[in-house]
Amino acid sequence: MQTPTLVGQTAIVVGATGVFGQVIAASLLSKGMDVLAVARDQSALRSLAEEMPGLRTCPADIASDDSVAVIRQSLSGPVKALIHGPGVGVAGGILNADIGVVLEAVNIKVGGILRLVRAAEAHLFDGSRIIAIGGHYGLEPTAYAASAGVANAALVNVVRQLSLGYGMRGITAHTIAPGPADTERLRSVATARAQRDSLEVEDVLEQMRLESSTGSFTTPDQVAWAVSTLLADEARAMTGSTMMLDSGRRRGLP
């Protein structure tokens, strides 16, 4: 069923060809939104557009300042939602992580959302949403996912600063922090942990699943649900906050 308040409104999804991005884009299209899919891989974007009639595409590398002008040129009217969810490289544990990979992760997450906001700033209005897809490693550090932990921790801070900077315009900023999903990226993290602990990758994945209080991974559908929830008018009260979608992995208090 379409949500009347969202029909025809524009959403930009960065990282649209990723596991989460594809489901988010499909969910927003089903609500009648005009979805602009942004990703580096032009071929992957074309394939996605073939699967999702009505999807608009914009090949751009959010890690580069050039993306600001590229995305801006694809916009012509008001933008309801900026959804920033690109993936980052896996650098292993903090003791031996490739420093370049960690810094690139920060550039993609933090630099990326700032580039996205600046590209669309003139098109934002009272009621627009800035939504960053982070990850629970930014709030619950581990010894084996340095790049994701550092980048997502910085992202949480940037989102809070954006909520302060844009709040008086009625533009709100939000972080969604999913737990691990059974994806190729998670398997890369599990491989690093398996090498560190001299275990089999499948055994590590089972351990990671059981780290959740519900014994489960987060699904892309759950992340898409969270995005849709933040588009509701009532969600403006949540600005600057982090929506935990980690299936009970975080042990500390906020």
Buried (B, 14 or more C-beta within 10 A) or exposed (E): EEBEBBEEBBBBBBBBBBBBBBBBBBBBBBBBBBBBBBBBEEEBBEEBBEEBEEBBBBBBBBBBEEBBEBBBEBBEEBBBBBBBBBBBBBBBBBEEBBEEBBBBBBBBBBBBBBBBBBBBBEBBEEBBBBBBBBBBBBBBBBBBBBBBBBBBBBBBEBBBEBBEEBBEEEBBBBBBBBBBBBBEBBBBBBBBBBBBEEEEBEEBBEBBBEBBEEEBBBBBEBBBBBBBBBBEEEBBEBBBBBBBBBBEBBEEEE
